[in-house]
Amino acid sequence: MTEPTVEPTATLRVFLVDDHAMFRAGVRAELGAFVDVIGEASTVADAISAITASQPDVVLLDVHMPDGGGVEVIRRAAQDEGDGKPPCFLALSVSDAAEDVIAVIRAGARGYVTKTISAGELADAIRRVHDGDAVFSPRLAGFVLDAFAGAPPPAPADDSELDQLTAREREVLQLIARGYMYKEIAHRLGISPKTVEAHVSAVLRKLQLSSRHELTRWAAERRLVDP
């Protein structure tokens, strides 16, 4: 693949969110010739406060972190948005799972690329996202097209699997599928995290699924989560 030609521009301000210090250092070193990396954070809370203070043009973020990851950064950044122009979000992750791609795009990211990308390609992706394009690593674009353009029709009201769930279990299912963590769901529903965990276990058992990733895919296939 031919490396894109990217001219250095100090005016494009990028903020990096990833919980691995060595990876952040590597990205900063590789991108330094192309953009102005104005800051970095390893947690969601630190990212939100720094993004609000520095107002970058583009936020480059990981999908999975111990305290929430990319979906939570995007959601909370939108909540904390002031008078300034909101940044664009580009996911940079080792994961190429369809449910991760769909979740972060639904949250508001403009693109999703994997960590196998070269420095020049990444700089080009950052610029394109900032210019308003949607950017994806080649095999990931199909996931987004399937989710938003060619998704299966909504499940009928008498879906036998869905009918197994209580009203509370359906609420928890939808919030899990949107990327919320147990503590966030507990806060929204006014219940304890342990109760949320119990509901998730019950949903997984009833639907014969084994993980929250499978749960997210199940919900997306039935159009239970709005784009």
Summary of the structure (lengths in Angstrom):
residues: 227
radius of gyration: 18.6
end to end distance: 32.7
largest distance: 57.0
contacts: 702
relative contact order: 0.12
helix: 50%
strand: 12%
